[in-house]
Amino acid sequence: MGGIAGCFPVAIGWSAVTGSLGWPMLVLFVLVFLWTPPHYWPLSMKYKDDYDDVDVPMLGATRSPSQVGLQIILYAWATVVCSLLLVPIAGMGLVYTVSAAVFGGWFIYESHRLYTRAVRGTEPRPMRVFHASITYLTLIFVAVAVDPLLPF
């Protein structure tokens, strides 16, 4: 439920600017929804002991690092695929397309890196994915804002 609440600013902002609720807004809404788990689960891995101490059953506290890492990978891929749907649905241009592919590739890479480290039994370094996720989403929304302003 918290993931859905975090998506509403996209819908509110889109409708305030365009006066409508269209497919591009829905894609952005789903994008933020899919992004939330691979953004938050690394944080729950980092602070596993804190969640355990207060009996809050976050995935990062209740499952092994490799299980969490696999879920992060799946959601990261889904997030990036969703971001690329804006190209045909919203008519995004070259700047957005390249940005979504490059930044999405980096986000997926960091997710796979966390999983690989967890499977090998080394410190998964979840904060790398956490910080990558924040940077990824920020740059995606910058690309959404800038792309329509450019002539190509």
Backbone as a printed PyTorch tensor [residue, N CA C, xyz], in Angstrom:
tensor([[[  0.8260,  -1.1970,   0.0000],
         [  0.0000,   0.0000,   0.0000],
         [  0.8670,   1.2570,   0.0000]],

        [[  1.9760,   1.2040,   0.7050],
         [  2.8500,   2.3720,   0.7460],
         [  3.4040,   2.7120,  -0.6220]],

        [[  3.6710,   1.6690,  -1.4260],
         [  4.1660,   1.9070,  -2.7820],
         [  3.1620,   2.6670,  -3.6310]],

        [[  1.8950,   2.3480,  -3.4650],
         [  0.8510,   3.0420,  -4.2280],
         [  0.7620,   4.5000,  -3.7830]],

        [[  0.8260,   4.7310,  -2.4750],
         [  0.7730,   6.1110,  -1.9690],
         [  1.9230,   6.9450,  -2.5260]],

        [[  3.0900,   6.3320,  -2.6890],
         [  4.2330,   7.0470,  -3.2280],
         [  4.1170,   7.3640,  -4.7040]],

        [[  3.1770,   6.7220,  -5.3860],
         [  2.9710,   6.9460,  -6.8200],
         [  2.0230,   8.1020,  -7.1090]],

        [[  1.2080,   8.4620,  -6.1560],
         [  0.2020,   9.4950,  -6.4040],
         [  0.7630,  10.8580,  -6.7890]],

        [[  1.9380,  11.2770,  -6.2910],
         [  2.4650,  12.5580,  -6.7710],
         [  2.6450,  12.6030,  -8.2900]],

        [[  2.9570,  11.4660,  -8.9030],
         [  3.0830,  11.4100, -10.3610],
         [  1.7280,  11.7070, -11.0050]],

        [[  0.6930,  11.0570, -10.5080],
         [ -0.6440,  11.2580, -11.0760],
         [ -1.1300,  12.6850, -10.8410]],

        [[ -0.8860,  13.2050,  -9.6540],
         [ -1.3130,  14.5660,  -9.3190],
         [ -0.5660,  15.5880, -10.1790]],

        [[  0.7430,  15.4230, -10.2760],
         [  1.5420,  16.3460, -11.0830],
         [  1.1620,  16.2940, -12.5510]],

        [[  0.9980,  15.0920, -13.0740],
         [  0.6310,  14.9360, -14.4890],
         [ -0.7130,  15.5990, -14.7700]],

        [[ -1.6920,  15.3170, -13.9110],
         [ -3.0250,  15.8810, -14.1530],
         [ -3.0460,  17.3930, -13.9650]],

        [[ -2.2200,  17.9060, -13.0700],
         [ -2.1550,  19.3550, -12.8730],
         [ -1.5700,  20.0560, -14.0920]],

        [[ -0.5870,  19.4420, -14.7110],
         [  0.0770,  20.0550, -15.8650],
         [ -0.7140,  19.8510, -17.1480]],

        [[ -1.2440,  18.6410, -17.3570],
         [ -1.9090,  18.3320, -18.6310],
         [ -3.4250,  18.4620, -18.5750]],

        [[ -3.9900,  18.4330, -17.3760],
         [ -5.4410,  18.4730, -17.2490],
         [ -6.1110,  17.1600, -17.5950]],

        [[ -5.3280,  16.0890, -17.6430],
         [ -5.8820,  14.7810, -17.9850],
         [ -5.1150,  13.6780, -17.2730]],

        [[ -5.6750,  12.4820, -17.3410],
         [ -4.9920,  11.2840, -16.8470],
         [ -4.8880,  10.3190, -18.0280]],

        [[ -3.7310,  10.2870, -18.6580],
         [ -3.5670,   9.4610, -19.8490],
         [ -2.6310,   8.2900, -19.6080]],

        [[ -2.3730,   7.5570, -20.6810],
         [ -1.4760,   6.4010, -20.6150],
         [ -0.0740,   6.7560, -20.1330]],

        [[  0.5110,   7.8660, -20.5830],
         [  1.8500,   8.1900, -20.0690],
         [  1.8770,   8.3340, -18.5490]],

        [[  0.8230,   8.9440, -17.9750],
         [  0.7550,   9.0770, -16.5270],
         [  0.6820,   7.7000, -15.8710]],

        [[ -0.0940,   6.8030, -16.4600],
         [ -0.2140,   5.4620, -15.8900],
         [  1.1350,   4.7330, -15.9280]],

        [[  1.8740,   4.8940, -17.0160],
         [  3.2010,   4.2650, -17.1080],
         [  4.1220,   4.8380, -16.0310]],

        [[  4.1120,   6.1460, -15.8370],
         [  4.9460,   6.7460, -14.7860],
         [  4.5170,   6.2700, -13.4010]],

        [[  3.2180,   6.1400, -13.1890],
         [  2.6850,   5.6380, -11.9220],
         [  3.2160,   4.2260, -11.6560]],

        [[  3.0980,   3.3500, -12.6590],
         [  3.5680,   1.9670, -12.5200],
         [  5.0850,   1.9330, -12.3790]],

        [[  5.7700,   2.8050, -13.0770],
         [  7.2250,   2.8880, -12.9680],
         [  7.6420,   3.1420, -11.5250]],

        [[  7.0420,   4.1190, -10.8830],
         [  7.3800,   4.4190,  -9.4900],
         [  6.9810,   3.2570,  -8.5810]],

        [[  5.8370,   2.6350,  -8.8720],
         [  5.3990,   1.4920,  -8.0710],
         [  6.4020,   0.3360,  -8.1650]],

        [[  6.8600,   0.0210,  -9.3690],
         [  7.8220,  -1.0700,  -9.5560],
         [  9.1970,  -0.7200,  -9.0010]],

        [[  9.5480,   0.5440,  -9.0340],
         [ 10.8450,   1.0050,  -8.5350],
         [ 10.9500,   0.9220,  -7.0170]],

        [[  9.8420,   1.0640,  -6.3250],
         [  9.8600,   1.1360,  -4.8600],
         [ 10.4980,  -0.0860,  -4.1990]],

        [[ 10.1410,  -1.3180,  -4.5440],
         [ 10.7830,  -2.4660,  -3.8730],
         [ 12.3060,  -2.5430,  -4.0690]],

        [[ 12.8260,  -2.4330,  -5.3010],
         [ 14.2860,  -2.5320,  -5.4020],
         [ 15.0070,  -1.3130,  -4.8320]],

        [[ 14.2670,  -0.2790,  -4.5510],
         [ 14.8410,   0.8800,  -3.8610],
         [ 14.8720,   0.6330,  -2.3530]],

        [[ 13.7960,   0.0870,  -1.8230],
         [ 13.6800,  -0.0300,  -0.3750],
         [ 14.2870,  -1.3130,   0.1930]],

        [[ 14.2090,  -2.4150,  -0.5150],
         [ 14.7260,  -3.6700,   0.0210],
         [ 16.2130,  -3.6360,   0.3270]],

        [[ 17.0520,  -2.9620,  -0.4530],
         [ 18.4510,  -2.8650,  -0.0390],
         [ 18.6130,  -2.1380,   1.3090]],

        [[ 17.7950,  -1.1390,   1.5270],
         [ 17.8320,  -0.4310,   2.8060],
         [ 17.4410,  -1.3790,   3.9420]],

        [[ 16.4450,  -2.2240,   3.6970],
         [ 16.0400,  -3.1820,   4.7300],
         [ 17.1030,  -4.2600,   4.9470]],

        [[ 17.9100,  -4.5240,   3.9150],
         [ 19.0390,  -5.4430,   4.1060],
         [ 20.0910,  -4.8100,   5.0030]],

        [[ 20.3820,  -3.5650,   4.7450],
         [ 21.4000,  -2.8440,   5.5160],
         [ 21.0170,  -2.7580,   6.9970]],

        [[ 19.7430,  -2.5180,   7.2610],
         [ 19.2800,  -2.3240,   8.6340],
         [ 18.4620,  -3.5210,   9.1260]],

        [[ 18.8400,  -4.7100,   8.6780],
         [ 18.1700,  -5.9500,   9.0460],
         [ 18.0130,  -6.0880,  10.5550]],

        [[ 19.0760,  -5.8400,  11.2900],
         [ 19.0330,  -6.0120,  12.7420],
         [ 18.0290,  -5.0650,  13.3930]],

        [[ 17.9280,  -3.8570,  12.8780],
         [ 16.9600,  -2.9090,  13.4260],
         [ 15.5280,  -3.3940,  13.2120]],

        [[ 15.2400,  -3.9250,  12.0290],
         [ 13.9030,  -4.4630,  11.7600],
         [ 13.6260,  -5.6830,  12.6340]],

        [[ 14.6250,  -6.5310,  12.8110],
         [ 14.4690,  -7.6910,  13.6840],
         [ 14.1930,  -7.2610,  15.1240]],

        [[ 14.9110,  -6.2530,  15.5980],
         [ 14.7620,  -5.7870,  16.9810],
         [ 13.3430,  -5.3020,  17.2990]],

        [[ 12.6720,  -4.7460,  16.3100],
         [ 11.3240,  -4.2090,  16.5530],
         [ 10.2360,  -5.0710,  15.9040]],

        [[ 10.6140,  -6.2610,  15.4610],
         [  9.6660,  -7.2230,  14.8810],
         [  8.8730,  -6.6750,  13.6980]],

        [[  9.5550,  -5.9510,  12.8260],
         [  8.9380,  -5.4860,  11.5860],
         [  9.4170,  -6.4270,  10.4780]],

        [[  8.4960,  -7.1590,   9.8610],
         [  8.8860,  -8.2050,   8.9030],
         [  9.1810,  -7.6970,   7.4920]],

        [[ 10.2200,  -6.9050,   7.3380],
         [ 10.6380,  -6.4550,   6.0080],
         [ 11.3770,  -7.5920,   5.3000]],

        [[ 11.2830,  -7.6330,   3.9810],
         [ 11.8970,  -8.7080,   3.2080],
         [ 13.3860,  -8.8360,   3.5250]],

        [[ 14.0760,  -7.7320,   3.6190],
         [ 15.5090,  -7.7630,   3.8930],
         [ 15.8530,  -8.3350,   5.2520]],

        [[ 14.8790,  -8.3720,   6.1540],
         [ 15.0910,  -8.9100,   7.4920],
         [ 14.5790, -10.3340,   7.6350]],

        [[ 13.7200, -10.7700,   6.7470],
         [ 13.1050, -12.0930,   6.8970],
         [ 13.6430, -13.1360,   5.9190]],

        [[ 14.3490, -12.7070,   4.9110],
         [ 14.8720, -13.6370,   3.9050],
         [ 16.3840, -13.4920,   3.7930]],

        [[ 16.9870, -14.4590,   3.1390],
         [ 18.4420, -14.4370,   2.9600],
         [ 18.8180, -13.3390,   1.9650]],

        [[ 20.0680, -12.8560,   2.0350],
         [ 20.5030, -11.8420,   1.0650],
         [ 20.3570, -12.2830,  -0.3880]],

        [[ 20.5730, -13.5580,  -0.6660],
         [ 20.4340, -14.0090,  -2.0620],
         [ 18.9690, -14.0000,  -2.4980]],

        [[ 18.0400, -14.3510,  -1.5980],
         [ 16.6200, -14.2930,  -1.9470],
         [ 16.1710, -12.8530,  -2.1770]],

        [[ 16.6280, -11.9500,  -1.3250],
         [ 16.2870, -10.5370,  -1.4900],
         [ 16.9110, -10.0100,  -2.7780]],

        [[ 18.1560, -10.3870,  -3.0180],
         [ 18.8490,  -9.9490,  -4.2290],
         [ 18.1270, -10.3730,  -5.4940]],

        [[ 17.5970, -11.6020,  -5.5010],
         [ 16.8540, -12.0720,  -6.6690],
         [ 15.5960, -11.2350,  -6.8760]],

        [[ 14.8770, -10.9320,  -5.8200],
         [ 13.6850, -10.0920,  -5.9310],
         [ 14.0370,  -8.6910,  -6.4230]],

        [[ 15.1490,  -8.1700,  -5.9570],
         [ 15.6030,  -6.8450,  -6.4010],
         [ 15.8780,  -6.8640,  -7.9020]],

        [[ 16.5360,  -7.9160,  -8.3750],
         [ 16.8150,  -8.0390,  -9.8090],
         [ 15.5190,  -8.0580, -10.6100]],

        [[ 14.5690,  -8.8770, -10.1950],
         [ 13.3090,  -8.9950, -10.9370],
         [ 12.5730,  -7.6590, -11.0090]],

        [[ 12.5140,  -6.9590,  -9.9040],
         [ 11.8340,  -5.6700,  -9.9000],
         [ 12.6280,  -4.5990, -10.6500]],

        [[ 13.9420,  -4.6530, -10.5890],
         [ 14.7510,  -3.6850, -11.3400],
         [ 14.5180,  -3.8580, -12.8380]],

        [[ 14.5100,  -5.1040, -13.3100],
         [ 14.2280,  -5.3580, -14.7260],
         [ 12.8360,  -4.8570, -15.1040]],

        [[ 11.8460,  -5.1670, -14.2650],
         [ 10.4780,  -4.7260, -14.5510],
         [ 10.3980,  -3.2040, -14.5900]],

        [[ 11.1100,  -2.5460, -13.7010],
         [ 11.1310,  -1.0760, -13.6590],
         [ 11.6950,  -0.5070, -14.9490]],

        [[ 12.8070,  -1.0460, -15.3830],
         [ 13.4600,  -0.5360, -16.5950],
         [ 12.6020,  -0.8030, -17.8290]],

        [[ 12.0270,  -1.9880, -17.9230],
         [ 11.1320,  -2.2840, -19.0570],
         [  9.9670,  -1.3030, -19.0590]],

        [[  9.4000,  -1.0530, -17.8950],
         [  8.2910,  -0.1010, -17.7930],
         [  8.7240,   1.2890, -18.2500]],

        [[  9.9270,   1.7030, -17.8570],
         [ 10.4130,   3.0310, -18.2570],
         [ 10.5240,   3.1440, -19.7740]],

        [[ 10.8720,   2.0630, -20.4300],
         [ 11.0110,   2.0850, -21.8890],
         [  9.6600,   2.1260, -22.6020]],

        [[  8.5890,   1.7840, -21.8980],
         [  7.2510,   1.8850, -22.4940],
         [  6.8780,   3.3350, -22.8090]],

        [[  7.5240,   4.2790, -22.1480],
         [  7.2280,   5.6880, -22.4350],
         [  7.6480,   6.0940, -23.8440]],

        [[  8.5860,   5.3690, -24.4250],
         [  9.0450,   5.7300, -25.7710],
         [  7.8890,   5.6210, -26.7660]],

        [[  7.2150,   4.4560, -26.8870],
         [  6.1020,   4.4110, -27.8390],
         [  4.8190,   5.0690, -27.3220]],

        [[  4.5740,   4.9810, -26.0210],
         [  3.3000,   5.4800, -25.4840],
         [  3.2650,   6.9980, -25.3900]],

        [[  4.3790,   7.6080, -24.9810],
         [  4.4080,   9.0650, -24.8060],
         [  5.1900,   9.7610, -25.9110]],

        [[  5.7100,   8.9960, -26.8500],
         [  6.4660,   9.6060, -27.9430],
         [  7.7570,  10.2580, -27.4850]],

        [[  8.4100,   9.6540, -26.4900],
         [  9.6630,  10.2190, -25.9980],
         [ 10.7290,  10.1060, -27.0840]],

        [[ 11.6500,  11.0370, -27.0650],
         [ 12.6700,  11.1110, -28.0900],
         [ 13.9710,  10.4330, -27.7280]],

        [[ 15.0060,  10.8140, -28.4540],
         [ 16.3210,  10.1920, -28.3330],
         [ 16.9420,  10.3810, -26.9510]],

        [[ 16.8410,  11.5740, -26.3920],
         [ 17.4690,  11.8390, -25.0840],
         [ 16.8580,  10.9400, -24.0180]],

        [[ 15.5380,  10.8570, -23.9980],
         [ 14.8990,   9.9980, -23.0100],
         [ 15.2490,   8.5310, -23.2660]],

        [[ 15.1730,   8.0940, -24.5050],
         [ 15.4160,   6.6940, -24.8330],
         [ 16.8110,   6.2630, -24.4090]],

        [[ 17.8010,   7.0630, -24.7510],
         [ 19.1820,   6.7350, -24.3700],
         [ 19.3350,   6.7890, -22.8510]],

        [[ 18.7550,   7.7990, -22.2300],
         [ 18.8440,   7.9200, -20.7700],
         [ 18.2190,   6.7150, -20.0820]],

        [[ 17.0250,   6.3350, -20.5060],
         [ 16.3370,   5.1970, -19.8880],
         [ 17.1430,   3.9130, -20.0650]],

        [[ 17.7420,   3.7240, -21.2340],
         [ 18.5290,   2.5140, -21.4850],
         [ 19.8310,   2.5090, -20.6810]],

        [[ 20.5460,   3.6180, -20.6920],
         [ 21.8440,   3.6740, -20.0040],
         [ 21.6710,   3.6340, -18.4870]],

        [[ 20.8240,   4.4960, -17.9610],
         [ 20.6290,   4.5310, -16.5040],
         [ 19.9460,   3.2620, -16.0180]],

        [[ 19.0360,   2.7320, -16.8250],
         [ 18.3980,   1.4700, -16.4760],
         [ 19.3950,   0.3210, -16.4710]],

        [[ 20.2930,   0.3210, -17.4390],
         [ 21.3430,  -0.7000, -17.4710],
         [ 22.2220,  -0.6520, -16.2420]],

        [[ 22.5350,   0.5500, -15.7970],
         [ 23.3480,   0.7160, -14.5910],
         [ 22.5990,   0.2110, -13.3490]],

        [[ 21.3190,   0.5320, -13.2490],
         [ 20.5030,   0.0740, -12.1260],
         [ 20.4340,  -1.4590, -12.0980]],

        [[ 20.2260,  -2.0550, -13.2510],
         [ 20.1780,  -3.5150, -13.3430],
         [ 21.5380,  -4.1170, -13.0120]],

        [[ 22.5990,  -3.5060, -13.5030],
         [ 23.9550,  -3.9870, -13.2000],
         [ 24.1990,  -4.0170, -11.6960]],

        [[ 23.8690,  -2.9250, -11.0210],
         [ 24.0750,  -2.8600,  -9.5680],
         [ 23.2250,  -3.9070,  -8.8510]],

        [[ 22.0270,  -4.1670,  -9.3570],
         [ 21.1630,  -5.1900,  -8.7660],
         [ 21.7730,  -6.5810,  -8.9180]],

        [[ 22.2830,  -6.8730, -10.1070],
         [ 22.9380,  -8.1600, -10.3400],
         [ 24.2020,  -8.2900,  -9.5040]],

        [[ 24.8960,  -7.2040,  -9.3590],
         [ 26.1250,  -7.2100,  -8.5470],
         [ 25.8110,  -7.5610,  -7.0960]],

        [[ 24.7520,  -6.9760,  -6.5490],
         [ 24.3350,  -7.2880,  -5.1810],
         [ 24.0210,  -8.7730,  -5.0590]],

        [[ 23.2440,  -9.2950,  -5.9920],
         [ 22.8570, -10.7040,  -5.9700],
         [ 24.0770, -11.6170,  -6.0670]],

        [[ 24.9720, -11.3090,  -6.9840],
         [ 26.1690, -12.1320,  -7.1650],
         [ 26.9990, -12.1760,  -5.8920]],

        [[ 27.1760, -11.0330,  -5.2740],
         [ 27.9400, -10.9760,  -4.0230],
         [ 27.2280, -11.7680,  -2.9270]],

        [[ 25.9090, -11.6780,  -2.8600],
         [ 25.1530, -12.4140,  -1.8350],
         [ 25.2750, -13.9180,  -2.0450]],

        [[ 25.1830, -14.3660,  -3.2980],
         [ 25.2810, -15.7980,  -3.5950],
         [ 26.6750, -16.3250,  -3.2630]],

        [[ 27.6750, -15.5100,  -3.4970],
         [ 29.0530, -15.9210,  -3.2040],
         [ 29.3900, -15.8360,  -1.7170]],

        [[ 28.4920, -15.2660,  -0.9310],
         [ 28.7270, -15.1710,   0.5060],
         [ 29.5610, -13.9850,   0.9300]],

        [[ 29.8040, -13.0440,   0.0180],
         [ 30.5270, -11.8280,   0.3920],
         [ 29.5100, -10.7430,   0.7390]],

        [[ 29.9690,  -9.6840,   1.3490],
         [ 29.0820,  -8.5800,   1.7310],
         [ 28.3820,  -8.0550,   0.4740]],

        [[ 27.0430,  -8.1010,   0.4380],
         [ 26.3310,  -7.6910,  -0.7900],
         [ 26.3930,  -6.1910,  -1.0820]],

        [[ 26.7290,  -5.3740,  -0.0980],
         [ 26.8170,  -3.9190,  -0.2620],
         [ 25.5000,  -3.3360,  -0.7910]],

        [[ 24.4240,  -3.5260,  -0.0470],
         [ 23.1080,  -3.0990,  -0.5240],
         [ 22.9590,  -1.5960,  -0.7390]],

        [[ 23.7520,  -0.7950,  -0.0610],
         [ 23.6010,   0.6490,  -0.2170],
         [ 24.0040,   1.1190,  -1.6060]],

        [[ 24.8090,   0.3530,  -2.3160],
         [ 25.1280,   0.7040,  -3.7070],
         [ 23.8670,   0.6840,  -4.5600]],

        [[ 23.0320,  -0.3330,  -4.3540],
         [ 21.7770,  -0.4180,  -5.1080],
         [ 20.8180,   0.6710,  -4.6430]],

        [[ 20.7610,   0.9000,  -3.3480],
         [ 19.8940,   1.9520,  -2.8140],
         [ 20.2270,   3.3080,  -3.4410]],

        [[ 21.4950,   3.6660,  -3.4440],
         [ 21.9040,   4.9560,  -4.0250],
         [ 21.7290,   4.9640,  -5.5460]],

        [[ 21.9990,   3.8380,  -6.1900],
         [ 21.7890,   3.7560,  -7.6430],
         [ 20.3180,   3.9440,  -7.9810]],

        [[ 19.4400,   3.3910,  -7.1590],
         [ 18.0020,   3.5050,  -7.4370],
         [ 17.5310,   4.9500,  -7.3430]],

        [[ 18.0160,   5.6710,  -6.3520],
         [ 17.6390,   7.0830,  -6.2080],
         [ 18.1330,   7.8820,  -7.4060]],

        [[ 19.3770,   7.6580,  -7.7660],
         [ 19.9620,   8.3700,  -8.9040],
         [ 19.2290,   8.0090, -10.1980]],

        [[ 18.9380,   6.7250, -10.3770],
         [ 18.2250,   6.2600, -11.5650],
         [ 16.8910,   6.9860, -11.7210]],

        [[ 16.0720,   6.9630, -10.6830],
         [ 14.7480,   7.5620, -10.8020],
         [ 14.8370,   9.0700, -11.0280]],

        [[ 15.7600,   9.7120, -10.3530],
         [ 15.9470,  11.1530, -10.5500],
         [ 16.3000,  11.4590, -12.0020]],

        [[ 17.2530,  10.7240, -12.5460],
         [ 17.6870,  10.9810, -13.9240],
         [ 16.6080,  10.6270, -14.9440]],

        [[ 15.8050,   9.6090, -14.6540],
         [ 14.6930,   9.2600, -15.5500],
         [ 13.6960,  10.4180, -15.6080]],

        [[ 13.3600,  10.9790, -14.4510],
         [ 12.3920,  12.0750, -14.4440],
         [ 12.9850,  13.3630, -15.0210]],

        [[ 14.2810,  13.5640, -14.8740],
         [ 14.9210,  14.6980, -15.5490],
         [ 14.8080,  14.5070, -17.0610]],

        [[ 15.0580,  13.2870, -17.5230],
         [ 14.9520,  13.0040, -18.9610],
         [ 13.5170,  13.1880, -19.4550]],

        [[ 12.5310,  12.7990, -18.6470],
         [ 11.1260,  13.0100, -19.0190],
         [ 10.8430,  14.5000, -19.1920]],

        [[ 11.4090,  15.3060, -18.3100],
         [ 11.1640,  16.7530, -18.3630],
         [ 11.9180,  17.4360, -19.4940]],

        [[ 13.1380,  17.0030, -19.7590],
         [ 14.0070,  17.6900, -20.7390],
         [ 13.7350,  17.2380, -22.1770]],

        [[ 13.4690,  15.9620, -22.3710],
         [ 13.3370,  15.4030, -23.7180],
         [ 12.3550,  16.1800, -24.6080]],

        [[ 11.1560,  16.5120, -24.1470],
         [ 10.2210,  17.2270, -25.0360],
         [ 10.6720,  18.6410, -25.3990]],

        [[ 11.6070,  19.1880, -24.6640],
         [ 12.0870,  20.5390, -24.9200],
         [ 13.1640,  20.6000, -25.9920]],

        [[ 13.6860,  19.4490, -26.3630],
         [ 14.7920,  19.3930, -27.3300],
         [ 14.2590,  19.1550, -28.7380]],

        [[ 14.9570,  19.6970, -29.7400],
         [ 14.4660,  19.6060, -31.1200],
         [ 14.6250,  18.2310, -31.7640]],

        [[ 15.3680,  17.3270, -31.1290],
         [ 15.5860,  16.0100, -31.7660],
         [ 15.0320,  14.9030, -30.9180]]])
